[in-house]
Amino acid sequence: MISKFAQQVQPFIVMDIMEMAQEMERQGREIIHLEVGEPDFDPPPAVCRAMEGALTCGRTHYTHSLGIWELRCEVARYYGDHYGVELDPGRVVITTGTSAAFLLIFSTWLEAGGRILLSDPGYPCYKSFAALIGAEVRAIPVGSETDFAITPELLEGVVEDGREVVLISSPSNPTGAITGRRTYEWIAQRGIRCISDEIYHDLVYTDVPQFTGLQVSQQMVVINGFSKRWAMTGLRLGWMVVPEPLIRPINKIAQNLYICPPTPCQYAGLAALREGETALLRMREEYDRRRRTLLAGLEDLGFLVHSEPQGAFYIFADISALAADSYDFALAMLKEAGVAVTPGKDFGSNQTSRFVRFAYTNSLQHIEAAIERLRSWLGR
Ligand SMILES: Cc1ncc(COP(=O)(O)O)c(C=O)c1O
């Protein structure tokens, strides 16, 4: 017998596309990958050294479920240095990727029948975590009118009794949109519980000021991690900052669900926070070059980009001037042009059949080659 959850959970379409592309590569086709939201860079050298050092020094045993104390202190220091927020390291929870942080906070704050508000389009896995808990998802449709960001006006239409949890991802996957401080303040003033996914912080390309939810309210749960900004996806390391009363409940759940985050990776995370700044700046510069090249190329080819993405490494492009359905369009693009992108459908149901997501997590040379392939495929 298979559980209802296992039967109903949706595939992560981007992974389906990637697996299809890999199968084509096995058959000899050369594919340009712009589908997966995974940095193509290696982690900073200090991270690799710390990882090796941890493995050879016997740092291979269980740690505290909430993570090693040095790393929790280093994360707390990061908030002081970057945002001027003074933070008790005891409120920092180290997690197995931010994915585990979502699992922990969803199972702490939500129960069957509880309600979580998520933007549509948005990162697809949030709703699967909610489904696992039995929580109800209420979509907040966001579009070009608000530059794909959640606003207080949009929240007014969906908040019912103030007992819901709002999850904001800023910069957003798949749109690169940044949510304004006004939205965070609106939520905080009403005492509504809020999770702020800040995994793409520091990957911002415009001069829009960056702030953390913690600057607005210490009651917010802030989630962040190492995967994107330090290209450490496979090391599975993230963190979460929680209000004091949540520490012990989360501690107990972490102990039971996965005991502790991977030990050598925690030492690698320490090195990223202490020595990763230069590598981060270099990667960010390169992402920005790619972003500008891809934006110009796509617009020239007839894709519509309603709002310039300000952060993360995605462009959510409207294909309605080129085709009727983005799923068929993305499949044809893969099979006929050898360029892999993610159909909008992966990110929700709010007009998503009009969009595809390009991830500029591939070299400038490959991005330029992809634009030329698309030019001849589209006959432009
Ligand atoms: C918005 C967002 N949050 C969280 C994650 C999960 O990342 P990880 O579990 O590697 O920290 C992703 C991954 O793509 C993401 O796009």
Ligand as a Chemical Component Dictionary entry (heavy atoms), coordinates in Angstrom:
data_LIG
# 
_chem_comp.id                   LIG 
_chem_comp.type                 NON-POLYMER 
_chem_comp.pdbx_formal_charge   0 
_chem_comp.three_letter_code    LIG 
# 
loop_
_chem_comp_atom.comp_id 
_chem_comp_atom.atom_id 
_chem_comp_atom.alt_atom_id 
_chem_comp_atom.type_symbol 
_chem_comp_atom.charge 
_chem_comp_atom.model_Cartn_x 
_chem_comp_atom.model_Cartn_y 
_chem_comp_atom.model_Cartn_z 
_chem_comp_atom.pdbx_ordinal 
LIG C1 C1 C 0 13.508 29.372 -2.899 1  
LIG C2 C2 C 0 14.246 28.133 -2.503 2  
LIG N1 N1 N 0 14.251 27.780 -1.206 3  
LIG C3 C3 C 0 14.860 26.651 -0.801 4  
LIG C4 C4 C 0 15.525 25.815 -1.697 5  
LIG C5 C5 C 0 16.174 24.540 -1.162 6  
LIG O1 O1 O 0 17.549 24.606 -1.169 7  
LIG P1 P1 P 0 18.505 23.703 -0.247 8  
LIG O2 O2 O 0 17.697 22.613 0.351  9  
LIG O3 O3 O 0 19.582 23.215 -1.164 10 
LIG O4 O4 O 0 19.051 24.623 0.806  11 
LIG C6 C6 C 0 15.560 26.149 -3.050 12 
LIG C7 C7 C 0 16.212 25.272 -4.023 13 
LIG O5 O5 O 0 16.175 25.448 -5.224 14 
LIG C8 C8 C 0 14.898 27.350 -3.460 15 
LIG O6 O6 O 0 14.895 27.741 -4.742 16 
# 
loop_
_chem_comp_bond.comp_id 
_chem_comp_bond.atom_id_1 
_chem_comp_bond.atom_id_2 
_chem_comp_bond.value_order 
_chem_comp_bond.pdbx_ordinal 
LIG C1 C2 SING 1  
LIG C2 N1 SING 2  
LIG C2 C8 DOUB 3  
LIG N1 C3 DOUB 4  
LIG C3 C4 SING 5  
LIG C4 C5 SING 6  
LIG C4 C6 DOUB 7  
LIG C5 O1 SING 8  
LIG O1 P1 SING 9  
LIG P1 O2 DOUB 10 
LIG P1 O3 SING 11 
LIG P1 O4 SING 12 
LIG C6 C7 SING 13 
LIG C6 C8 SING 14 
LIG C7 O5 DOUB 15 
LIG C8 O6 SING 16 
# 
